[in-house]
């Protein structure tokens, strides 16, 4: 069997994450058939993935760490396996202990590489330069001011509507369980090829989230903006918007490659992460004379 070439990436500013990475590195170096190409403790200073060309990159932390590493891979994406040391961790399936116990499967390549939609966002400044962003979760026009904003949306050049409210989210399926879900958007299977448009606190009650094809081009424009409105990419990069700026969102030419081990499917993840345990169980007192209760069983 060919040697499995690995990169380890962790956030050094969190001691428990760094310690977990150090422990995992010690374990991996005792395993035959493993070559650790490098260990990076600074997310903003990742190695040159295109030069090292890893078979797998282990990212320790939460989904935010995976988002950053994915964007830093840029035009050439390599498979990522997430080791969850954050909170929910929809992308980071394994705990550090599970990573060690399941490593025989990883070494035998008993995992599936699932490709997920990424987006490219262009910010065209009126009378200024154009900035290009690569992302995995979502594009958000976020309003920190006390004034309602009007955002015009067109899809493939066809006017859709003007959203009046606190902002707008254009999300991938991977990002549908993040900011979009908090704003009332639907949950999409992570491997769907679609975008979700979710308004933030819309002033018009009939305005609801919209799902459309990944092949479409989504254009946002705002004629007049108060101070404090920002364009936010994956919750990690932001640009202050000005009146007349144009935002275009479309499918990226690359896909996010997520390594999935058997037993960590999409719906089992929703059960574990969101508590989708089915109907609540209730208890009724069986003692004579007691009043039945409708308290959920904890």
Backbone as a ProteinNet text record, in pm:
[ID]
protein_1_A
[PRIMARY]
XXXXXXXXXXXXXXXXXXXXXXXXXXXXXXXXXXXXXXXXXXXXXXXXXXXXXXXXXXXXXXXXXXXXXXXXXXXXXXXXXXXXXXXXXXXXXXXXXXXXXXXXXXXXXXXXXXXXXXXXXXXXXXXXXXXXXXXXXXXXXXXXXXXXXXXXXXXXXXXXXXXXXXXXXXXXXXXXXXXXXXXXXXXXXXXXXXXXXXXXXXXXXXXXXXXXXXXXXXXXXXXXXXXXXXXXXXXXXXXXXXXXXXXXXXXXXXXXXXXXXXXXXXXXXXXXXXXXXXXXXXXXXXXXXXXXXXXXXX
[TERTIARY]
84.5	0	88	48.9	125.8	123.3	230.8	239	132.6	66.5	-35.1	34	27.6	95.6	-1.4	36.1	-54.7	2.5	-88.2	-57.4	-148.8	-95.6	-174.3	-181.2	-301.6	-320.8	-406.2	-363.6	-439	-423.6	-513	-506.6	-418.7	-306	-212.3	-259.2	-358.5	-402.1	-498	-530.2	-614	-534.3	-494.1	-402.8	-453.7	-583.8	-633.9	-627.4	-638.9	-628.6	-484	-392.4	-249.6	-206.7	-252.9	-216.5	-271.8	-395.6	-454.9	-378.2	-332.7	-255.7	-120.5	-56.3	71.7	55.1	-53.7	-79.4	-106.2	-183.7	-214.3	-88.9	-2.1	123.6	208.3	217.5	294.7	236.8	104.8	40.5	69.8	55.8	72.2	215	310.5	450.1	486.2	400.2	423.1	357	279	204.7	284.1	290	357.6	274	340.9	270.9	224.1	277.7	237.7	358.5	341	441.5	375.4	423.1	371.8	455.6	394.9	467.8	503.9	410.9	436.6	323.9	350.1	249.4	243.6	125.8	108.7	19.6	68.7	-7.6	-64.2	-45.5	-99.8	-189.4	-319.2	-412.6	-385.3	-332.7	-305.9	-170.9	-97.9	33.9	47	-51.5	-52.7	56.2	96.3	198.7	144.4	233.9	194.8	143.4	11.5	-48.6	-17.4	-13.7	8.1	148	242.2	378.1	388.5	328	336.8	244.8	128.5	32.2	-1.2	-67.3	-100.7	-214.4	-214.3	-329.4	-446.2	-414.1	-516.5	-460.8	-545.2	-508.4	-599.4	-540.8	-617.5	-622.6	-744.5	-762.9	-827.3	-755.6	-805.3	-863.6	-984.8	-1051.7	-1199.9	-1263	-1403.8	-1420.4	-1544.4	-1571.6	-1503.1	-1485	-1417.8	-1276	-1205.6	-1069.6	-1070.3	-1167.6	-1178	-1207.8	-1296.8	-1329.1	-1204	-1123.9	-1004	-902.6	-879.8	-783.5	-832.5	-962.3	-1019.7	-995.8	-1019	-999.1	-851.6	-763.7	-621.2	-565.8	-632.1	-589.5	-608.1	-708.6	-725	-765.6	-691.6	-731.5	-714.4	-644.5	-627.9	-663.3	-776.3	-826.9	-781.1	-741.4	-699.8	-792.7	-811.1	-906.2	-873.4	-978.4	-967.3	-1048.6	-990	-1061.9	-1062.4	-1181.6	-1193.3	-1194.4	-1117.2	-1115.1	-1174	-1289.9	-1368.7	-1319.6	-1278.3	-1245	-1321.4	-1421.2	-1503	-1634.2	-1743.2	-1874.9	-1953.6	-2036.7	-2118.9	-2034.6	-1956.8	-1868.6	-1941.2	-2017.6	-2085.3	-1986.5	-1871.9	-1772.4	-1667.6	-1643.6	-1543.6	-1614.1	-1608.8	-1686.4	-1626.7	-1494.6	-1430.2	-1380.5	-1385.9	-1315.8	-1170.8	-1078.5	-939.9	-930.4	-1010.4	-1007.2	-1056.4	-1164.6	-1216.6	-1116.6	-1043.4	-943.4	-838.9	-801.9	-703.4	-763.6	-885	-946.1	-987.6	-1021.6	-1063.6	-947.3	-825.7	-717	-680.1	-710.5	-683.4	-764.8	-888.4	-971.4	-911.1	-863.2	-803	-679.1	-598.1	-475.5	-506.4	-617.9	-657.5	-738.3	-747	-824.1	-972.2	-1023.5	-1165	-1246.9	-1236.2	-1316.7	-1357.3	-1463.4	-1514.8	-1480.9	-1436.9	-1412.6	-1538.5	-1607.5	-1730.6	-1699.2	-1733.9	-1706.7	-1827.3	-1800.8	-1906.4	-1889.5	-2003.8	-2007.7	-1932	-1845.7	-1784.7	-1831.9	-1815.7	-1860	-1743.5	-1762.8	-1672.3	-1754.2	-1703.9	-1775	-1688.6	-1748	-1679.1	-1743	-1660.7	-1704.9	-1651	-1740.6	-1702.5	-1733	-1626.7	-1640.8	-1678.3	-1770	-1804.5	-1685.9	-1626.1	-1510.7	-1384.3	-1382.6	-1264	-1231.2	-1137.1	-1094.9	-1199.9	-1185.6	-1272.6	-1196.1	-1259.5	-1198.6	-1269.6	-1192.7	-1244.6	-1222	-1326.3	-1317.5	-1360.7	-1294	-1333.1	-1390.6	-1504	-1565.2	-1640.7	-1678.1	-1746.9	-1884.4	-1900.5	-2026.4	-2126.2	-2093.5	-2192.4	-2132.6	-2209.3	-2186.6	-2298.4	-2261.8	-2361.4	-2344.6	-2454.5	-2458.4	-2520.9	-2440.3	-2480.1	-2488.1	-2595.5	-2621.4	-2606	-2505	-2483.8	-2544.6	-2604.4	-2664.5	-2807.2	-2872.8	-3010.7	-3110.9	-3062.6	-3149.8	-3172	-3292	-3322.8	-3252.9	-3209.3	-3143.5	-3223.8	-3213.6	-3280.3	-3174.3	-3185.8	-3089.1	-3161	-3114.7	-3175.5	-3106.7	-3186.5	-3132.5	-3176.5	-3079.2	-3107.9	-3040.7	-3108.6	-3052.6	-3043.8	-2921.9	-2895.7	-2948.9	-2935.2	-2975.9	-3122.8	-3202.9	-3346.7	-3375.5	-3439.7	-3471.4	-3562.2	-3527.7	-3606.4	-3694	-3629.9	-3703.5	-3605.3	-3660.1	-3579.3	-3608	-3503.8	-3518	-3497.7	-3597.2	-3586	-3577.1	-3470.1	-3451.8	-3312.7	-3260.7	-3129.9	-3015.3	-3047.4	-2940	-2986.4	-2890.5	-2921.3	-2805.8	-2841.2	-2742.3	-2758.3	-2647.2	-2645.9	-2554.7	-2613.5	-2543.5	-2533.5	-2425.7	-2413.4	-2487.6	-2505.9	-2563.9	-2481.8	-2348.9	-2266.1	-2295	-2314.7	-2342.1	-2486.7	-2573.6	-2715.7	-2742.7	-2649.8	-2667.3	-2595.3	-2551.4	-2480.8	-2571.3	-2523.8	-2596.9	-2734.7	-2743.2	-2870.3	-2976.1	-2940.8	-3035.8	-3082	-2989.6	-3024.9	-3123.2	-3116.4	-3205.8	-3336.4	-3358.1	-3481.9	-3475.2	-3354.8	-3339.9	-3350	-3370.8	-3384.8	-3249.7	-3252.2	-3132.7	-3126.7	-3016.1	-2996.3	-2892.8	-2912.4	-2806	-2676.7	-2565.9	-2440.6	-2391.8	-2436.3	-2386.7	-2480.6	-2585.9	-2671.5	-2596.5	-2640.3	-2580.8	-2680.7	-2683.5	-2781.7	-2731.7	-2792.4	-2768.5	-2899.5	-2888.1	-3003	-2989.6	-3096.1	-3101.2	-3193.6	-3137.9	-3214.1	-3209.8	-3324.7	-3326.3	-3308.9	-3246.3	-3228.5	-3330.8	-3423.4	-3528.7	-3595.9	-3659.5	-3722.5	-3841.7	-3858.1	-3968.8	-4100.7	-4096	-4215.1	-4232.9	-4345.9	-4365.8	-4377.9	-4418.2	-4432	-4298.4	-4191.5	-4058.6	-4003.9	-3967.7	-3919.5	-3789.5	-3714.6	-3593.2	-3620.6	-3521	-3532.7	-3416.8	-3446	-3342.9	-3339.7	-3220.2	-3207.9	-3078.6	-3058.9	-2951.1	-2812.5	-2715.1	-2577.1	-2520.2	-2580.3	-2529.6	-2566.9	-2656.9	-2701.4	-2598.2	-2608.7	-2527.5	-2618.2	-2577.7	-2657.4	-2591.3	-2667.3	-2613.6	-2688.8	-2613.6	-2670.9	-2623.4	-2715.6	-2678.8	-2757.8	-2696.2	-2759.7	-2736	-2844.9	-2831.7	-2782.1	-2840.5	-2803.5	-2779.4	-2667	-2629.8	-2599.6	-2648.9	-2603.1	-2464.1	-2401.5	-2271.5	-2288.6	-2187.8	-2187.3	-2231.8	-2258.9	-2299	-2174.2	-2165.7	-2046.2	-2080.6	-1984.2	-1986.9	-1900.1	-1956.5	-1884.2	-1877.1	-1757.1	-1733.5	-1699.1	-1783.9	-1760.8	-1739.7	-1791.6	-1777.1	-1636.3	-1544	-1402.6	-1338.7	-1390.7	-1339.4	-1452.7	-1422.4	-1528.6	-1475.4	-1564	-1535	-1649.6	-1618.2	-1721	-1778.8	-1911.2	-1977.7	-2012.4	-2013.3	-2052.1	-2163.8	-2240.1	-2349.7	-2297.3	-2369.4	-2329.6	-2240.7	-2192.6	-2111.4	-2197.2	-2133.8	-2202.9	-2138.2	-2221.9	-2173.8	-2226.7	-2136.9	-2175.5	-2130.2	-2222	-2193	-2223.8	-2129.8	-2151.1	-2068	-2092.7	-2017.4	-1868.5	-1786.4	-1641	-1594.5	-1480.3	-1428.9	-1371.8	-1364	-1312.4	-1419.5	-1402.6	-1494.4	-1418.5	-1489.6	-1435.1	-1440.2	-1328.1	-1318.7	-1312.2	-1420.3	-1431.8	-1423.4	-1331.7	-1317.7	-1422.8	-1502.7	-1609.8	-1585.8	-1587.9	-1572.9	-1711.6	-1728.4	-1857.4	-1908.9	-2041	-2102.1	-2119	-2071.3	-2083.7	-2157.8	-2278.1	-2358.4	-2426.2	-2493.4	-2552.9	-2660.2	-2753.5	-2864	-2820.8	-2723.8	-2671.9	-2602	-2539.9	-2478.5	-2584.1	-2698	-2806	-2859.5	-2869.9	-2915.2	-2818.8	-2688.7	-2590.4	-2570.8	-2570.1	-2535.2	-2654.7	-2772.6	-2890.2	-2991.6	-2959.9	-3050.9	-3178.2	-3168	-3286.2	-3312.8	-3361.6	-3383.5	-3524.6	-3606.4	-3743.1	-3836.9	-3952.6	-4054.5	-4003.4	-4032.6	-3994.6	-4073.7	-4010.6	-4078	-4130.1	-4254	-4315.3	-4338.2	-4337.8	-4365	-4495.1	-4573	-4696.7	-4687.4	-4713.6	-4702.8	-4801.3	-4754.5	-4840.6	-4888.7	-4854.2	-4896.3	-5040.8	-5120.8	-5261.8	-5275.9	-5365.7	-5394	-5303.8	-5194.6	-5104.7	-5162.4	-5130.1	-5171.9	-5069.6	-5112.3	-5015.8	-4941.7	-4817.7	-4737.2	-4703.9	-4678.7	-4636.4	-4491.9	-4410	-4271.1	-4192.1	-4109.6	-4025.3	-3929.5	-3900.5	-3800.3	-3663.2	-3578.9	-3446	-3352.5
-119.8	0	124.7	224	347.5	421.1	495.4	577.2	686.5	709	813.5	942.9	1042.7	1169.3	1267.2	1312	1392.9	1530.5	1627.4	1757.8	1775	1826.1	1858	2008.9	2060.2	2204.5	2225.2	2316.6	2346.3	2493.2	2541.6	2680.7	2688.7	2756.7	2763.6	2856.7	2946	3040.3	2976.8	2850.7	2778.7	2661.6	2670.7	2569.8	2426.9	2404.2	2266.3	2210.7	2299.7	2254.5	2218.8	2304	2275.8	2146.6	2127.2	2005.4	1882.1	1891	1777.6	1747.1	1850.5	1830.6	1765.4	1810.5	1751	1604.1	1572.9	1433.2	1348.4	1403.4	1328.9	1308.3	1410.1	1395.4	1283.3	1276.2	1168.9	1032.6	1021.2	894.7	858.9	955.6	926.9	884.7	942.6	909.9	767.6	704.3	563.6	467.7	521	435	410.4	284.6	256	306.8	338.7	380.1	523.5	604.3	744.5	834.4	937.6	1042.8	1176.4	1239.7	1371.7	1475.7	1543.2	1639.2	1764.7	1812.8	1929.7	1941.5	2017.5	2050.2	2201.7	2259.7	2404.9	2443.2	2536.9	2583.3	2723	2778.5	2910.8	2900.4	2923.7	2910.6	3012	3128.5	3231.9	3212.7	3110.2	3086.2	2938.4	2888.3	2747.9	2721.4	2595.2	2562	2574.5	2562.1	2564.1	2425.3	2411.2	2280.4	2228.3	2317.2	2272.9	2215.6	2258.2	2203.2	2070.2	2063.6	1942.1	1831.9	1868.9	1775.8	1660.8	1690.1	1585.1	1495.3	1371.2	1283.7	1325.7	1379.3	1416.8	1525.6	1624.5	1727.6	1714.7	1689.8	1681.6	1821.2	1874.3	2007.4	1992.2	2036.6	2027.4	2161.4	2157.9	2279.9	2266.5	2372	2368.9	2389.7	2412	2435.5	2561.2	2660.4	2782.9	2757.8	2666.9	2633.2	2565.4	2478.4	2411.5	2512.7	2607.2	2710.3	2787.8	2824.9	2904.3	2823.6	2697.2	2614.1	2588.9	2564.1	2541.1	2660.9	2781.7	2900.8	2921.8	2886.3	2905.8	2806.1	2693.7	2600.4	2662.9	2749.7	2827.3	2746.9	2762.7	2708.8	2558.6	2495.5	2349.7	2296	2225.5	2175	2031.2	2003.1	1869.7	1820.6	1688.8	1635.9	1677.7	1712.4	1755.2	1661.1	1622.6	1547.5	1632.9	1664.5	1751.4	1674.4	1722.7	1667.7	1775	1747.1	1850.2	1879.6	2003.9	2054.7	2183.5	2209.5	2328.9	2293.7	2351.6	2326	2229.4	2279.4	2188.4	2104.4	2170.1	2097.2	2011.1	2073	1997.3	1938.3	2003.4	1953.5	1867	1893.6	1817.7	1702.5	1585.3	1471.2	1403	1387.1	1300.8	1377.8	1314.9	1366	1317.8	1376.3	1326.6	1178.2	1132.1	989.7	903.9	947.1	872.4	870.7	979.2	984.5	875	850.4	745.5	606.2	586.4	453.5	417.4	519.2	495.3	503.2	521.5	551.9	434	312.5	198.4	208.4	260.7	281.3	390.1	496.6	605.5	555.2	476.9	425.7	334.2	259.9	171.3	246	377.3	461.8	423.4	382.7	346.4	470	569.3	689.3	736.9	814.2	867.4	1015.3	1058.8	1200.7	1259.9	1344.8	1406.8	1550.4	1585.9	1721.3	1810.8	1928.6	2021.4	2153.3	2215.8	2342.9	2452.2	2522.7	2645.2	2761.8	2883.2	2999.6	3095	3173.9	3284.6	3412.3	3507.7	3634.1	3748.1	3828.9	3945.6	4071.9	4156.9	4287	4392.8	4452.6	4555.8	4692.8	4765.3	4898.9	4998.6	5085.5	5189	5285	5282.6	5367.6	5318.2	5190.9	5138.4	4997.1	4931.1	4796.6	4691.7	4574.1	4459.6	4360.8	4316.5	4215.4	4082.2	3975.6	3840.8	3757.1	3685.1	3602.2	3459.4	3362.6	3222.5	3182.6	3111.4	3075.7	2945.2	2895.8	2768.1	2781	2869.7	2877.8	2976.2	3106.1	3204.9	3341.8	3417.9	3561.1	3633.2	3730.7	3802.5	3952.5	4019.7	4165.2	4196	4248.4	4264.1	4411.1	4447.5	4587.2	4608.5	4685.5	4715.5	4848.6	4917.7	5047.4	5027.2	5135.9	5130.1	5151.8	5159.1	5188	5063.1	5046.1	4937.7	4963.5	4855.2	4869.5	4794.4	4840.4	4778.6	4714	4582.5	4507.4	4448.6	4484	4435.3	4305.6	4203	4073.6	4044.1	4003.5	3952.1	3815.8	3722.3	3589.4	3568.6	3544.5	3534.6	3656.2	3772.6	3897.1	3929.9	3836.8	3862	3918.7	4036	4091.9	3997.1	3975.7	3887.2	3968.9	4047.4	4132.8	4225.1	4316.4	4402.5	4363.2	4322.3	4282.8	4405.4	4436.5	4545.5	4484.9	4516.1	4457.8	4483.7	4386.8	4401.9	4343.5	4272.8	4216.6	4097.8	4028.1	3915.6	3816.1	3687.1	3578.9	3497.1	3470.6	3372.2	3259.3	3141.6	3031.5	2909.8	2834.4	2702.1	2601.7	2477.2	2375.3	2351.5	2354.3	2339	2451.4	2573.1	2686.4	2696.8	2606.8	2618.2	2589.8	2523.1	2497.4	2601.8	2710.4	2815.3	2939	3053.7	3180.3	3173.4	3109	3100.1	3029.2	2919	2847.2	2933.5	3009.1	3097.3	3205.5	3243.6	3346.7	3288.3	3157.4	3095.5	3023.8	3005.4	2936.7	2786	2713.4	2567.3	2498.5	2373.9	2289.8	2210.3	2220.4	2146.5	2037.3	1925	1823.9	1887.8	1851.3	1918.5	1895.7	1786.5	1758.2	1807.1	1882.3	1940	2049.3	2073	2177.1	2292.1	2376.3	2484.3	2591.8	2709.8	2819.1	2853	2900.2	2946.7	3097.8	3170.1	3314.1	3336	3387.2	3403.4	3548.6	3615.5	3753.4	3755	3860.5	3879	3981.5	3935.6	4023.1	4105.2	4040.3	4116.2	4196.6	4315	4402.3	4351.3	4280.6	4226.5	4081.1	4048.9	3916.6	3807.9	3844	3743.1	3702.3	3773.9	3739.7	3621.1	3515.4	3392.8	3348	3257.5	3206.1	3141.6	3149.7	3102.4	3007.4	2895.8	2801	2797.3	2811.2	2807.5	2734.9	2712.5	2628.1	2689.6	2600.5	2646.1	2703.6	2670.2	2720.3	2866.2	2918.9	3057.1	3156.7	3279.9	3390.3	3484.4	3515.4	3597.1	3734.3	3838.3	3974.2	4057.2	4118.4	4204.5	4347.4	4441.7	4582.3	4663.1	4768	4856.6	4999.6	5071.2	5207.8	5304.1	5295.2	5385.4	5305.3	5333.4	5257.7	5351.1	5318.5	5390.9	5340.9	5409.7	5364.1	5233.9	5149.7	5028.9	4903.1	4908.2	4788.9	4719.9	4587.5	4514.6	4392.9	4354.8	4227.8	4131.8	4018.5	3923.3	3788.8	3733	3605.4	3501	3398.6	3286.8	3332.1	3448.7	3498.4	3537.9	3542.9	3563.4	3679.3	3713.1	3826.9	3926.1	4054.3	4152.8	4277.5	4339	4462.6	4559.9	4685	4787.2	4820.9	4818.7	4847.2	4994.2	5041.3	5178.5	5178	5283.5	5294.3	5274.5	5194.3	5169.9	5049.5	4985.5	4864.2	4751	4660.5	4547.9	4418.8	4324.6	4196.7	4085.2	4000.8	3886.7	3757.7	3662.5	3532.8	3423.1	3331	3219.7	3100.3	2987.9	2866.8	2889.4	2842.8	2851.6	2742.7	2762.8	2660.5	2538.8	2543.7	2431.9	2388.7	2266.9	2213.2	2181.7	2192.7	2153.9	2002	1939.3	1793.7	1750.8	1688.7	1647.8	1496.4	1448	1304.7	1260.6	1161.3	1110.8	963.4	930.2	791.3	732	605.6	538.8	555.1	578.2	597	742	832.5	975.7	1041.4	991.4	1044.8	1175.2	1235.3	1367.6	1366.9	1271.1	1272.9	1228.2	1137.8	1102.1	1222.2	1307	1429.2	1524.7	1538.5	1623.6	1570.3	1439.9	1381	1415.5	1400	1421.7	1569	1653	1792.8	1879.2	1848.2	1932.7	1866.6	1745.5	1679	1630.6	1588.3	1535.9	1393	1383.1	1251	1199.7	1266.5	1222.6	1284.9	1223.1	1274.5	1273.5	1379.5	1376.7	1270.8	1205.6	1104.8	1170.9	1141.2	1200.1	1092.7	1134.7	1039.2	1077.3	977.7	997.5	920.6	987.4	922.4	807.4	694	577.8	561.3	655.6	644.8	687.8	612.4	649.5	789.2	866.3	999.5	1106.8	1068	1168.9	1226	1350.5	1414.7	1386.1	1330.1	1304.1	1432.2	1417.9	1532	1518.4	1631.2	1634.6	1679.6	1646.9	1688.2	1593.6	1649.2	1561.5	1483	1360.9	1281.2	1328.2	1362.2	1411.5	1295.9
0	0	0	-79.4	-87.5	45.4	70.1	190.7	187	299.4	310.3	353.3	266.8	291.1	357.7	478.8	559.8	590	604.6	663.8	783.5	894.6	1013.4	1027.7	1050.4	1069.7	1193.5	1279.7	1401.7	1436.4	1524.1	1569.8	1693.8	1681.2	1793.1	1903.9	1875.3	1977.3	2076.6	2059.1	2154.1	2210.2	2336.6	2393.6	2382.1	2402.6	2397.4	2255.5	2154.8	2016.2	1984.1	2026.6	2001	2070	2195.4	2267.9	2198.3	2150.4	2079.8	1951.7	1882.7	1760.1	1790.9	1897.8	1936.7	1973	2044.5	2081.4	1957.7	1863.5	1741.6	1657.8	1653.3	1578.3	1636.1	1769.4	1834	1795.2	1799.3	1763	1617.3	1526.7	1383.9	1350.2	1419	1388.5	1431.7	1509.5	1547.5	1450	1354.5	1263.2	1135.2	1092.2	964.3	847.9	737.8	617.3	618.8	712.4	725.3	701.6	623	608.7	641.9	749.2	785.3	712.6	617.2	534.9	613.9	694.2	778.7	879.3	987.4	1088	1097	1077.4	1079.8	1195.8	1278.6	1393.8	1372.1	1255	1225.2	1102.4	1120.8	1009.9	899.6	937.3	837.8	769.2	811.3	753.7	716.9	643.1	603.4	499.1	486.7	386.6	245.1	148	7.5	-28.7	-25.9	-49.3	-188.8	-287.8	-425.6	-445.1	-361.5	-370.1	-295.9	-177.4	-95.9	-146.9	-199.5	-256.6	-161.9	-50.5	46.2	-3.4	44.3	20.6	109	227.1	323.3	414.3	444.2	541	661.9	776.9	901.6	962.6	978.1	1034.6	1171.2	1275.2	1411.9	1452.8	1505.1	1548.1	1522.5	1477.8	1440.9	1292.1	1251.3	1109.9	1058.4	1146.1	1104.6	1057.8	1125.7	1084.2	947.5	923.6	793.8	683.9	711.9	612.9	573	671	641.5	559.4	598.8	525.9	383.9	369.2	236.6	145.1	197.2	114.7	83.5	177.3	153.7	52.5	33.8	-70.8	-208.8	-221	-342.6	-463.1	-573.1	-702.7	-714	-619.6	-622.4	-484.1	-477.2	-350.8	-326.6	-201.7	-160.9	-50.3	-35.7	62.3	205.3	279.2	417.8	505.3	618	721.3	846.6	896.4	1012.4	1142.6	1239.4	1375	1465.7	1522.4	1589.5	1731	1750.7	1884.7	1910.6	1827	1844.5	1910.7	1858.1	1916.9	1828.7	1737.7	1657	1561.2	1476.9	1387.2	1284.9	1193.7	1089.3	989.5	969.2	874.7	943.6	1070.7	1146.7	1216.6	1156	1204.2	1326.5	1328.3	1426.7	1548.6	1663.8	1781.7	1772.5	1851	1847.9	1881.5	1978.1	2014.2	1897.9	1831	1716.6	1602.5	1585.8	1479.3	1499.6	1624	1652.7	1636.7	1688.9	1680.8	1538.1	1458.2	1320.2	1222.4	1272.9	1180.7	1091.6	1137.1	1049.8	921.8	932.4	813.2	724.8	788.7	712.4	637.4	704.9	644.1	525.4	535.5	425.1	318.2	331.1	238.2	236.4	351.4	360.8	397	312.9	328.7	189.3	186.5	60.4	50.5	-66.3	-90.1	-153.8	-78.8	-127.3	-167.5	-290.4	-339.2	-315.3	-258.9	-222.7	-298.3	-323.6	-394.8	-319.2	-390.7	-339.3	-427.7	-376.9	-453.8	-478.9	-580.7	-611	-600.2	-523.5	-502.9	-556.2	-645.6	-700.3	-643	-585.5	-536.8	-631.2	-708.6	-804.7	-745.6	-716.6	-660.5	-770	-739.4	-835.8	-849.8	-967.8	-991.8	-925.5	-882.7	-815.4	-861.6	-794.1	-834.6	-798.6	-858.6	-828.7	-742.2	-635.4	-548	-568.7	-561.2	-583.5	-457.4	-413.7	-294.7	-329.1	-267.1	-275.8	-140.8	-140.7	-13.5	-20.2	97.1	109.1	174.2	271.4	345.9	286.4	297.8	256.6	231.4	152.9	134.2	208.5	291.5	370.3	348.4	316.8	324.7	459.4	551.4	690.9	728.3	794.4	828.6	977.9	1017.7	1159.6	1199.2	1102.9	1133.1	1185.5	1222.5	1271	1158.8	1035.2	922	837	785.8	694.4	560.7	495.5	365.9	259.1	136	21	-67.6	-85.6	-165.5	-285.9	-404.5	-528.5	-571	-598.7	-642.2	-785.1	-867.4	-1001.3	-1014.4	-1081.1	-1104.7	-1255.2	-1302.6	-1447	-1521.8	-1459.6	-1521.6	-1509.1	-1459.5	-1444.2	-1305.2	-1295.5	-1163.7	-1084.8	-959	-871.8	-779.4	-691.1	-598.5	-529.2	-452.2	-365	-221.6	-151.8	-12.3	75.9	156.7	252.5	392	463.1	595.4	647.6	722.7	786	703.9	596	515.1	435.3	373.7	285.7	288.8	281.3	282.7	155.7	86.5	-21.3	24.1	42.1	107.1	16.8	31.9	-27.9	60.2	13.5	101.1	227.7	217.1	336.8	436.6	386	472.9	518.3	468.9	503.7	651.1	720.3	863.7	948.9	886.9	960.5	972.8	926.8	942.4	877.1	761.6	690.2	774.4	838.4	923	1039.8	1098.4	1209.8	1166.3	1037.6	985.3	930.3	950.6	906.9	774.1	721.2	593	607.3	495.9	499.5	512.7	559.6	563	433.4	362.2	237.5	259	189.6	189	140.9	204.4	174.5	32	-32.6	-167.6	-277.2	-242.4	-345	-421.5	-543.7	-627	-637.5	-536.9	-530.1	-435.1	-447.6	-353.9	-282.8	-159.2	-81.7	-62.6	-92.8	-68.1	52	162.1	285.8	330.7	338.9	390.1	540.8	591.6	735.7	783.5	867.4	922	811.8	713.8	604.1	654.2	597.9	636.6	579.6	464.4	400.5	442.5	506.8	563.7	457.8	336.3	230.9	170.2	200.2	147.9	226.2	155.1	217.3	149.6	214.6	152.3	16.9	-70.5	-208	-237.7	-302.7	-344.7	-496.3	-554.9	-700.9	-737.9	-865	-915.6	-893.6	-878.2	-861.6	-989.5	-1104.1	-1232	-1255.6	-1174.2	-1193.2	-1138.9	-1188.9	-1138.9	-1060.5	-938.7	-846.6	-833.2	-860.8	-857.8	-755	-664.3	-560.8	-584.7	-573.8	-586.5	-484.6	-437.5	-339.3	-384.7	-411.9	-464.5	-357.4	-238.8	-130.3	-3.6	59	178.2	294.5	415	533.6	574.2	665.2	715.7	794.2	787.8	868.7	798.7	667.8	593.5	539.3	559.4	520	435	352.8	282.1	361.9	404.7	490.1	418	407.7	340.8	446.5	457.4	550.2	694.3	728.8	864.8	901.8	803.3	834.7	759.2	643.1	567.4	548.6	562.5	544.3	475.2	400.1	327.8	352	381.8	396.4	259.6	250.4	124	111.9	-13.4	-42.1	-145.7	-149.8	-246.1	-388.2	-466.1	-604.4	-624.9	-516	-531.5	-587.9	-662.6	-723.8	-675.1	-631.5	-578.8	-667.7	-715.8	-799.7	-732.3	-722.6	-661	-762.6	-780.9	-873.7	-829	-894.4	-862.1	-885.7	-793.1	-810.2	-906.7	-971	-1062.2	-990.1	-855.9	-777.4	-677	-622.8	-522.2	-394.5	-283.9	-153.9	-142.8	-107.4	-100	46.5	91.1	231.9	241.2	324.8	348.7	450.5	414.5	500.2	529.8	659.3	702.7	724.1	693.2	708.5	851	862.2	993.3	1031.1	944.1	970.4	854.3	825.5	717	754.2	654.5	673.3	782.3	774.9	869.9	1009.3	1017	1149	1212.3	1128.1	1179.6	1233.9	1161.7	1212.3	1344.9	1356.4	1482.8	1595.8	1568.4	1674.4	1706.1	1602.1	1623.1	1662.9	1607	1631.4	1723.7	1771.6	1863.5	1798	1671.5	1603.1	1651.4	1774	1832.3	1814.8	1735.2	1715.5	1816.4	1836.4	1927.3	2070.9	2148.9	2290.1	2364.9	2462.2	2544.5	2670.8	2704.7	2823.6	2928.2	3055.3	3162.1	3231.1	3267	3341	3471.2	3581.3	3711.4	3720.7	3774.5	3789.7	3933.5	4023.7	4162.8	4177	4252.4	4270.2	4327.8	4268.2	4318.8	4264.7	4196.5	4140.7	4012.3	3986.1	3862.3	3753.8	3639.9	3531.7	3491.7	3458	3416.8	3270	3209.3	3068.8	3056.7	3156.2	3153	3064.3	2974.8	2892.9	2979.7	2937.1	3006.8	2964.8	3058.8	3026	3000.5
[MASK]
++++++++++++++++++++++++++++++++++++++++++++++++++++++++++++++++++++++++++++++++++++++++++++++++++++++++++++++++++++++++++++++++++++++++++++++++++++++++++++++++++++++++++++++++++++++++++++++++++++++++++++++++++++++++++++++++++++++++++++++++++++++++++++++++++++++++++++++++++++++++++++++++++++++++++

